[in-house]
Amino acid sequence: MKLFEDPQIRWPLLRRDEAISYLPVLPPLWSALPRDHHIYCCPSPLQSIPRLLELDANASCYCSNPRITYSPAHISEVHICTIYTITCAHSTSIQLQHCPTCPPRFRRFIGPETRDMGIFNFNNRILFTHDLLDEYTSAFASSETPFVAWVATMSRRYKVHNSSEPFVSEKMFRSIWFSFVKLQALDTDSQCPSCGPEPEDTIWDGVTLAFSRKHLLPTLRPPTVTHGQSLQRTEVRYHSGLQLIPEQKLRKAVRSVVQGQSLVMHSDDEDTNGQNHRNMTDKAKHDLLARVESVPDICAQLKQVNEALGNVFSTYFGIAALATSREAPHVYKKLYVQVSLNEYLYYV
């Protein structure tokens, strides 16, 4: 009984994200940095399921800190476990050893550390391949996919591939994924390789999320509400002249070329709006000619503001571009409309 009172042993399991696998795991290849330390040889995605997951020197139980590891002198036994892959679940055998420090009623075992095989051992019964867990990390990072939606997608995929076992529940997968990414340490050394830890300019993107009604307390107020202890910043002033194109006349000239009736003459002598230039009024012809004549001057002025901005404008809206009778891509029209209309456009 004194063994169970050892202060170095934590009873019972303190956190839900503890797992049998505990060695550091490399981040996915698409998120790896050149300065990352390759602490082990990263295996390729699992192609075949091993018949037996054997105990090794890194095998352990998560019951204590430091962990209780595998002892060749003790008896081991073989159990059945399930490995979840990208397409379906597979049953296989796993070698386990009773943990000598855990009470028998907990039925905890020392299990193999399967990192080098590309497998994450959660609890000796449920194991996930690294590429499957990295798949959710990619979905979350690229499209903010919630756990519920991703688990539903995987469950349907398992049905399509006639998996012998259904995919795990959303609650179970959340626990497994958090215990896995904890070993990856993705939150370290997150800095711009060009600007360093203190960049001069940063861009922030805000996301509005709903929260439970139980958190809607009478004391909740918007952040813009002031009170007696609010900071007073009387000397704050807005900066003027933050436009990418400072001159208002030039911004208007850019819009006149990009917007309105097309300046391109097609082979059938009709513009993109289906109107024949020959049927235009004298005033409309004069305005059209004035817009065409302003193009070279606009290109020159834009290059003085920003050479790249002027070069792109010359390529898609210049005289040479008009002579080819090809309309500029819509994305560039939107770009110059935004540049000429946006009053406070920050750029690096």
Stockholm file with secondary structure:
# STOCKHOLM 1.0

chainA/1-348         MKLFEDPQIRWPLLRRDEAISYLPVLPPLWSALPRDHHIYCCPSPLQSIPRLLELDANASCYCSNPRITYSPAHISEVHICTIYTITCAHSTSIQLQHCPTCPPRFRRFIGPETRDMGIFNFNNRILFTHDLLDEYTSAFASSETPFVAWVATMSRRYKVHNSSEPFVSEKMFRSIWFSFVKLQALDTDSQCPSCGPEPEDTIWDGVTLAFSRKHLLPTLRPPTVTHGQSLQRTEVRYHSGLQLIPEQKLRKAVRSVVQGQSLVMHSDDEDTNGQNHRNMTDKAKHDLLARVESVPDICAQLKQVNEALGNVFSTYFGIAALATSREAPHVYKKLYVQVSLNEYLYYV
#=GR chainA/1-348 SS CGGGGCTTBCSSCCCTTCCSCCSCCCCCGGGCCTTCCCCSCCCCCCCSCCSEECCCTTCEETTBSSCEECCTTSCCEEEEEEEECSSCEEEEEEEEEECSSSCGGGCCEEBCCCGGGTEEESSSSEEEEHHHHHHHHHHHHHHCCCHHHHHHHHHHHHHHTTCSSCCCCHHHHHHHHHHHHHHHTTTSSCCBTTTBTSCSCCCCCCCCCCCCGGGCCTTCCCTTCCCTTCCCCTTCCCCSCCCSSCCHHHHHHHHHHHSSSCCCCCTTSBCTTSCBGGGCCHHHHHHHHHHHHHHHHHHHHHHHHCHHHHHHHHHHHSHHHHHTTCCCCHHHHHHHHHHHHCSSCCCC
#=GC SS_cons         CGGGGCTTBCSSCCCTTCCSCCSCCCCCGGGCCTTCCCCSCCCCCCCSCCSEECCCTTCEETTBSSCEECCTTSCCEEEEEEEECSSCEEEEEEEEEECSSSCGGGCCEEBCCCGGGTEEESSSSEEEEHHHHHHHHHHHHHHCCCHHHHHHHHHHHHHHTTCSSCCCCHHHHHHHHHHHHHHHTTTSSCCBTTTBTSCSCCCCCCCCCCCCGGGCCTTCCCTTCCCTTCCCCTTCCCCSCCCSSCCHHHHHHHHHHHSSSCCCCCTTSBCTTSCBGGGCCHHHHHHHHHHHHHHHHHHHHHHHHCHHHHHHHHHHHSHHHHHTTCCCCHHHHHHHHHHHHCSSCCCC
//
